[in-house]
Amino acid sequence: MSTSSTVSHRSSQTVEPKKANKCVYQVDQQVKFIHLQAEVDCLLHQLQNLANQKHDN
């Protein structure tokens, strides 16, 4: 695919503002969710380590 055909193809596509905002909002929410998942995983590991320390003592 040549550059000129890519440019002409992209310029023919229009996105409604509401749809564009919705996509950005969804990505933002996905990023927040992934960060929360990572935080929960980290806290779970810390809790498991504390439980293991209690059982070892």
Biopython code that builds the backbone (N, CA, C, O; Angstrom):
import numpy as np
from Bio.PDB.StructureBuilder import StructureBuilder

atoms = [
    (1, "MET", "N", (0.858, -1.172, 0.000)),
    (1, "MET", "CA", (0.000, 0.000, 0.000)),
    (1, "MET", "C", (0.900, 1.230, 0.000)),
    (1, "MET", "O", (1.816, 1.330, 0.817)),
    (2, "SER", "N", (0.649, 2.151, -0.897)),
    (2, "SER", "CA", (1.487, 3.339, -0.983)),
    (2, "SER", "C", (1.010, 4.383, 0.008)),
    (2, "SER", "O", (-0.101, 4.313, 0.534)),
    (3, "THR", "N", (1.888, 5.363, 0.251)),
    (3, "THR", "CA", (1.569, 6.410, 1.214)),
    (3, "THR", "C", (0.397, 7.249, 0.738)),
    (3, "THR", "O", (-0.457, 7.626, 1.541)),
    (4, "SER", "N", (0.339, 7.550, -0.558)),
    (4, "SER", "CA", (-0.743, 8.389, -1.063)),
    (4, "SER", "C", (-2.097, 7.709, -0.916)),
    (4, "SER", "O", (-3.090, 8.371, -0.615)),
    (5, "SER", "N", (-2.151, 6.398, -1.125)),
    (5, "SER", "CA", (-3.434, 5.720, -0.973)),
    (5, "SER", "C", (-3.847, 5.651, 0.495)),
    (5, "SER", "O", (-5.035, 5.705, 0.813)),
    (6, "THR", "N", (-2.868, 5.532, 1.385)),
    (6, "THR", "CA", (-3.170, 5.502, 2.815)),
    (6, "THR", "C", (-3.725, 6.838, 3.265)),
    (6, "THR", "O", (-4.696, 6.890, 4.020)),
    (7, "VAL", "N", (-3.111, 7.920, 2.803)),
    (7, "VAL", "CA", (-3.562, 9.259, 3.187)),
    (7, "VAL", "C", (-4.962, 9.508, 2.652)),
    (7, "VAL", "O", (-5.818, 10.014, 3.377)),
    (8, "SER", "N", (-5.206, 9.161, 1.395)),
    (8, "SER", "CA", (-6.531, 9.412, 0.828)),
    (8, "SER", "C", (-7.571, 8.543, 1.524)),
    (8, "SER", "O", (-8.703, 8.982, 1.722)),
    (9, "HIS", "N", (-7.210, 7.324, 1.896)),
    (9, "HIS", "CA", (-8.143, 6.432, 2.580)),
    (9, "HIS", "C", (-8.493, 6.986, 3.963)),
    (9, "HIS", "O", (-9.656, 6.969, 4.368)),
    (10, "ARG", "N", (-7.507, 7.466, 4.667)),
    (10, "ARG", "CA", (-7.753, 8.003, 6.006)),
    (10, "ARG", "C", (-8.577, 9.277, 5.959)),
    (10, "ARG", "O", (-9.430, 9.497, 6.819)),
    (11, "SER", "N", (-8.333, 10.114, 4.970)),
    (11, "SER", "CA", (-9.075, 11.371, 4.910)),
    (11, "SER", "C", (-10.537, 11.132, 4.575)),
    (11, "SER", "O", (-11.380, 11.979, 4.869)),
    (12, "SER", "N", (-10.856, 9.991, 3.963)),
    (12, "SER", "CA", (-12.242, 9.700, 3.628)),
    (12, "SER", "C", (-13.019, 9.176, 4.830)),
    (12, "SER", "O", (-14.249, 9.141, 4.804)),
    (13, "GLN", "N", (-12.315, 8.770, 5.882)),
    (13, "GLN", "CA", (-12.981, 8.259, 7.070)),
    (13, "GLN", "C", (-13.264, 9.407, 8.025)),
    (13, "GLN", "O", (-12.375, 10.195, 8.346)),
    (14, "THR", "N", (-14.501, 9.492, 8.472)),
    (14, "THR", "CA", (-14.849, 10.516, 9.453)),
    (14, "THR", "C", (-15.366, 9.828, 10.701)),
    (14, "THR", "O", (-16.065, 8.818, 10.624)),
    (15, "VAL", "N", (-15.018, 10.380, 11.843)),
    (15, "VAL", "CA", (-15.460, 9.829, 13.126)),
    (15, "VAL", "C", (-16.260, 10.904, 13.824)),
    (15, "VAL", "O", (-15.821, 12.047, 13.956)),
    (16, "GLU", "N", (-17.447, 10.516, 14.269)),
    (16, "GLU", "CA", (-18.270, 11.462, 14.999)),
    (16, "GLU", "C", (-17.586, 11.795, 16.327)),
    (16, "GLU", "O", (-16.999, 10.911, 16.951)),
    (17, "PRO", "N", (-17.650, 13.058, 16.771)),
    (17, "PRO", "CA", (-16.994, 13.438, 18.033)),
    (17, "PRO", "C", (-17.418, 12.589, 19.217)),
    (17, "PRO", "O", (-16.580, 12.246, 20.051)),
    (18, "LYS", "N", (-18.703, 12.236, 19.318)),
    (18, "LYS", "CA", (-19.165, 11.439, 20.450)),
    (18, "LYS", "C", (-18.497, 10.068, 20.449)),
    (18, "LYS", "O", (-18.103, 9.567, 21.502)),
    (19, "LYS", "N", (-18.370, 9.459, 19.270)),
    (19, "LYS", "CA", (-17.738, 8.154, 19.189)),
    (19, "LYS", "C", (-16.256, 8.250, 19.529)),
    (19, "LYS", "O", (-15.720, 7.368, 20.200)),
    (20, "ALA", "N", (-15.593, 9.298, 19.080)),
    (20, "ALA", "CA", (-14.172, 9.466, 19.374)),
    (20, "ALA", "C", (-13.966, 9.631, 20.873)),
    (20, "ALA", "O", (-13.045, 9.041, 21.439)),
    (21, "ASN", "N", (-14.808, 10.424, 21.521)),
    (21, "ASN", "CA", (-14.693, 10.616, 22.967)),
    (21, "ASN", "C", (-14.968, 9.317, 23.705)),
    (21, "ASN", "O", (-14.316, 9.027, 24.708)),
    (22, "LYS", "N", (-15.913, 8.541, 23.228)),
    (22, "LYS", "CA", (-16.253, 7.286, 23.882)),
    (22, "LYS", "C", (-15.071, 6.327, 23.822)),
    (22, "LYS", "O", (-14.790, 5.636, 24.802)),
    (23, "CYS", "N", (-14.376, 6.273, 22.692)),
    (23, "CYS", "CA", (-13.216, 5.394, 22.550)),
    (23, "CYS", "C", (-12.121, 5.799, 23.527)),
    (23, "CYS", "O", (-11.532, 4.947, 24.191)),
    (24, "VAL", "N", (-11.851, 7.086, 23.616)),
    (24, "VAL", "CA", (-10.814, 7.563, 24.531)),
    (24, "VAL", "C", (-11.213, 7.250, 25.966)),
    (24, "VAL", "O", (-10.374, 6.849, 26.772)),
    (25, "TYR", "N", (-12.469, 7.428, 26.283)),
    (25, "TYR", "CA", (-12.957, 7.148, 27.635)),
    (25, "TYR", "C", (-12.800, 5.671, 27.957)),
    (25, "TYR", "O", (-12.404, 5.320, 29.069)),
    (26, "GLN", "N", (-13.099, 4.813, 27.014)),
    (26, "GLN", "CA", (-12.978, 3.390, 27.262)),
    (26, "GLN", "C", (-11.526, 2.993, 27.494)),
    (26, "GLN", "O", (-11.241, 2.191, 28.383)),
    (27, "VAL", "N", (-10.614, 3.538, 26.714)),
    (27, "VAL", "CA", (-9.194, 3.230, 26.883)),
    (27, "VAL", "C", (-8.726, 3.723, 28.242)),
    (27, "VAL", "O", (-7.981, 3.030, 28.935)),
    (28, "ASP", "N", (-9.159, 4.920, 28.626)),
    (28, "ASP", "CA", (-8.796, 5.476, 29.931)),
    (28, "ASP", "C", (-9.274, 4.561, 31.052)),
    (28, "ASP", "O", (-8.543, 4.317, 32.013)),
    (29, "GLN", "N", (-10.486, 4.061, 30.934)),
    (29, "GLN", "CA", (-11.021, 3.169, 31.952)),
    (29, "GLN", "C", (-10.269, 1.843, 31.988)),
    (29, "GLN", "O", (-10.058, 1.273, 33.058)),
    (30, "GLN", "N", (-9.866, 1.353, 30.817)),
    (30, "GLN", "CA", (-9.095, 0.112, 30.762)),
    (30, "GLN", "C", (-7.752, 0.281, 31.458)),
    (30, "GLN", "O", (-7.308, -0.615, 32.177)),
    (31, "VAL", "N", (-7.106, 1.415, 31.251)),
    (31, "VAL", "CA", (-5.816, 1.681, 31.896)),
    (31, "VAL", "C", (-5.988, 1.729, 33.411)),
    (31, "VAL", "O", (-5.187, 1.153, 34.148)),
    (32, "LYS", "N", (-7.024, 2.409, 33.872)),
    (32, "LYS", "CA", (-7.283, 2.466, 35.316)),
    (32, "LYS", "C", (-7.541, 1.074, 35.883)),
    (32, "LYS", "O", (-7.064, 0.735, 36.965)),
    (33, "PHE", "N", (-8.298, 0.279, 35.144)),
    (33, "PHE", "CA", (-8.613, -1.070, 35.594)),
    (33, "PHE", "C", (-7.357, -1.926, 35.682)),
    (33, "PHE", "O", (-7.185, -2.679, 36.641)),
    (34, "ILE", "N", (-6.482, -1.818, 34.695)),
    (34, "ILE", "CA", (-5.231, -2.594, 34.698)),
    (34, "ILE", "C", (-4.363, -2.188, 35.883)),
    (34, "ILE", "O", (-3.754, -3.042, 36.528)),
    (35, "HIS", "N", (-4.304, -0.887, 36.174)),
    (35, "HIS", "CA", (-3.531, -0.430, 37.334)),
    (35, "HIS", "C", (-4.123, -0.960, 38.631)),
    (35, "HIS", "O", (-3.390, -1.362, 39.534)),
    (36, "LEU", "N", (-5.444, -0.960, 38.723)),
    (36, "LEU", "CA", (-6.087, -1.498, 39.920)),
    (36, "LEU", "C", (-5.834, -2.999, 40.064)),
    (36, "LEU", "O", (-5.620, -3.493, 41.171)),
    (37, "GLN", "N", (-5.861, -3.715, 38.949)),
    (37, "GLN", "CA", (-5.566, -5.151, 38.994)),
    (37, "GLN", "C", (-4.151, -5.388, 39.507)),
    (37, "GLN", "O", (-3.925, -6.274, 40.330)),
    (38, "ALA", "N", (-3.205, -4.600, 39.024)),
    (38, "ALA", "CA", (-1.813, -4.746, 39.453)),
    (38, "ALA", "C", (-1.682, -4.443, 40.942)),
    (38, "ALA", "O", (-0.952, -5.128, 41.658)),
    (39, "GLU", "N", (-2.386, -3.422, 41.401)),
    (39, "GLU", "CA", (-2.333, -3.068, 42.824)),
    (39, "GLU", "C", (-2.934, -4.173, 43.689)),
    (39, "GLU", "O", (-2.393, -4.497, 44.746)),
    (40, "VAL", "N", (-4.039, -4.746, 43.248)),
    (40, "VAL", "CA", (-4.669, -5.847, 43.989)),
    (40, "VAL", "C", (-3.729, -7.045, 44.031)),
    (40, "VAL", "O", (-3.579, -7.675, 45.079)),
    (41, "ASP", "N", (-3.099, -7.366, 42.914)),
    (41, "ASP", "CA", (-2.147, -8.475, 42.882)),
    (41, "ASP", "C", (-0.999, -8.250, 43.860)),
    (41, "ASP", "O", (-0.588, -9.166, 44.573)),
    (42, "CYS", "N", (-0.490, -7.030, 43.884)),
    (42, "CYS", "CA", (0.611, -6.695, 44.794)),
    (42, "CYS", "C", (0.170, -6.840, 46.248)),
    (42, "CYS", "O", (0.896, -7.412, 47.062)),
    (43, "LEU", "N", (-1.012, -6.327, 46.578)),
    (43, "LEU", "CA", (-1.517, -6.438, 47.943)),
    (43, "LEU", "C", (-1.784, -7.889, 48.325)),
    (43, "LEU", "O", (-1.552, -8.282, 49.468)),
    (44, "LEU", "N", (-2.261, -8.672, 47.390)),
    (44, "LEU", "CA", (-2.501, -10.089, 47.653)),
    (44, "LEU", "C", (-1.189, -10.813, 47.969)),
    (44, "LEU", "O", (-1.132, -11.633, 48.885)),
    (45, "HIS", "N", (-0.147, -10.507, 47.211)),
    (45, "HIS", "CA", (1.168, -11.111, 47.474)),
    (45, "HIS", "C", (1.696, -10.703, 48.847)),
    (45, "HIS", "O", (2.265, -11.521, 49.570)),
    (46, "GLN", "N", (1.505, -9.440, 49.195)),
    (46, "GLN", "CA", (1.944, -8.976, 50.514)),
    (46, "GLN", "C", (1.181, -9.712, 51.617)),
    (46, "GLN", "O", (1.766, -10.113, 52.623)),
    (47, "LEU", "N", (-0.103, -9.881, 51.426)),
    (47, "LEU", "CA", (-0.925, -10.588, 52.415)),
    (47, "LEU", "C", (-0.497, -12.043, 52.543)),
    (47, "LEU", "O", (-0.422, -12.577, 53.650)),
    (48, "GLN", "N", (-0.218, -12.685, 51.412)),
    (48, "GLN", "CA", (0.237, -14.072, 51.446)),
    (48, "GLN", "C", (1.587, -14.183, 52.142)),
    (48, "GLN", "O", (1.819, -15.131, 52.892)),
    (49, "ASN", "N", (2.480, -13.225, 51.902)),
    (49, "ASN", "CA", (3.785, -13.232, 52.576)),
    (49, "ASN", "C", (3.626, -13.075, 54.081)),
    (49, "ASN", "O", (4.307, -13.753, 54.850)),
    (50, "LEU", "N", (2.732, -12.187, 54.509)),
    (50, "LEU", "CA", (2.488, -12.003, 55.939)),
    (50, "LEU", "C", (1.907, -13.269, 56.556)),
    (50, "LEU", "O", (2.284, -13.654, 57.663)),
    (51, "ALA", "N", (0.994, -13.912, 55.846)),
    (51, "ALA", "CA", (0.399, -15.155, 56.353)),
    (51, "ALA", "C", (1.467, -16.234, 56.466)),
    (51, "ALA", "O", (1.486, -16.987, 57.439)),
    (52, "ASN", "N", (2.350, -16.315, 55.485)),
    (52, "ASN", "CA", (3.436, -17.309, 55.540)),
    (52, "ASN", "C", (4.394, -17.030, 56.689)),
    (52, "ASN", "O", (4.887, -17.964, 57.321)),
    (53, "GLN", "N", (4.663, -15.762, 56.967)),
    (53, "GLN", "CA", (5.544, -15.401, 58.075)),
    (53, "GLN", "C", (4.905, -15.797, 59.405)),
    (53, "GLN", "O", (5.596, -16.274, 60.304)),
    (54, "LYS", "N", (3.611, -15.605, 59.534)),
    (54, "LYS", "CA", (2.909, -15.972, 60.765)),
    (54, "LYS", "C", (2.996, -17.492, 60.987)),
    (54, "LYS", "O", (3.227, -17.950, 62.106)),
    (55, "HIS", "N", (2.811, -18.251, 59.923)),
    (55, "HIS", "CA", (2.836, -19.710, 60.050)),
    (55, "HIS", "C", (4.248, -20.224, 60.322)),
    (55, "HIS", "O", (4.413, -21.274, 60.944)),
    (56, "ASP", "N", (5.262, -19.499, 59.864)),
    (56, "ASP", "CA", (6.644, -19.924, 60.083)),
    (56, "ASP", "C", (7.102, -19.659, 61.506)),
    (56, "ASP", "O", (8.003, -20.335, 62.002)),
    (57, "ASN", "N", (6.501, -18.697, 62.161)),
    (57, "ASN", "CA", (6.916, -18.348, 63.540)),
    (57, "ASN", "C", (6.256, -19.195, 64.549)),
    (57, "ASN", "O", (6.496, -19.029, 65.745)),
]
sb = StructureBuilder()
sb.init_structure("model")
sb.init_model(0)
sb.init_chain("A")
sb.init_seg("    ")
for serial, (resi, resn, name, xyz) in enumerate(atoms, 1):
    if name == "N":
        sb.init_residue(resn, " ", resi, " ")
    sb.init_atom(name, np.array(xyz, "f"), 0.0, 1.0, " ", f" {name:<3s}", serial, name[0])
structure = sb.get_structure()
